[in-house]
């Protein structure tokens, strides 16, 4: 029978529970909800946001250092998403013509 290591910490246990509950159950539930309600182009953008979220969570929750190349990548992804959404953002700023 498989046994847990005797020196597993509370933090490690919490990380495992987090990955199981939020990372899998909640994450996939939201992902499938979005697949059902959004177009494929927007869903594909999630793959760009995932590494940015992981980097920022690692920095915030685990005091990990993001190198300059990481920040450059975050900026490039943000710029790419902004360019993709530019038309939609412009339409939000325009007053409705009636």
N, C-alpha and C positions, 0 to 999 in steps of 0.2 A: 504494500500500500504506500502511496506517495505521502510524504510528510513535509510540512513547511519547515524551513530553516529555523533553528531555535532562536536566532538573533534578529528576527524580523522586527523592525521598529514600527512604532505607531504611524510615523510619517509614511513609511513604505506601504503599510496596510491601507492608509487613507488614499494613497496614490492608486493602488490596485482597485479599490472600490470606486474611486473617481473614474478611472478608465473604463471600468465595467459598466457603470451606470450612466455617467454623462457622456463619455467618449463613444460608447456603443449604443445603448438604448435610446437616450435622448438625441444624440447626434444623428443616428440613422432615421429615427422617427421624423425629425425636422427635415432631413434631406429628402425623404420620400414624400413628405407633405409639399415641399417646394417643387419637386418633380411634377407633382400632380397639378400645381397651381401656377407655375411660371413656365416661360418658354425655354427651350433647350439652350439658347445662347446665354441666358442669365445663369442657368444652372451650371454651365461649364465654367463660369467665373469663380465658382466656389473653390475649385482646385487651386486658384491663384491666392485666395484669401487664407487657406488653411496653413501654409507655412508661415505666413506673417503672424497669424494668431498664435501659432506654436512658439515662435520666437518671442513675441511680446509676453505671453504667459510664462515662459521660462525665465524671462528677465524679471517679471513682477513677482512671481511666486517662488522662484528658486534662486534668485539673485544671480542669474547667469548673465555673462557679459556678451553683448551683441557687438561683433567687430564692425569696423567701418564698411567692409564689403556687405555685411548683413543689412546695415542701414541703407546702403546704396540699393540693394535689392528691394527692400521695403519701399523706398522712394520710387523705383522704377515700376514696381507692381501698382503702387498707388497712382502714378501718372498714367499707366496703361488703362487702369479702371476708369479714371477720370475722363480720358479720351473716349473710351467706349461709351460712357454715359453722357457725354457732352450734349448730344442732341436732346436727350430726355431732360437734362437739367435746364437747357435753354427754353424748352417748352413749358416747364414749370414756372419760369420767371415771366413769361408772356401773359398779359391779361387776356382773358377769354373774349373772343369777338362775338358780339351778339347782335 
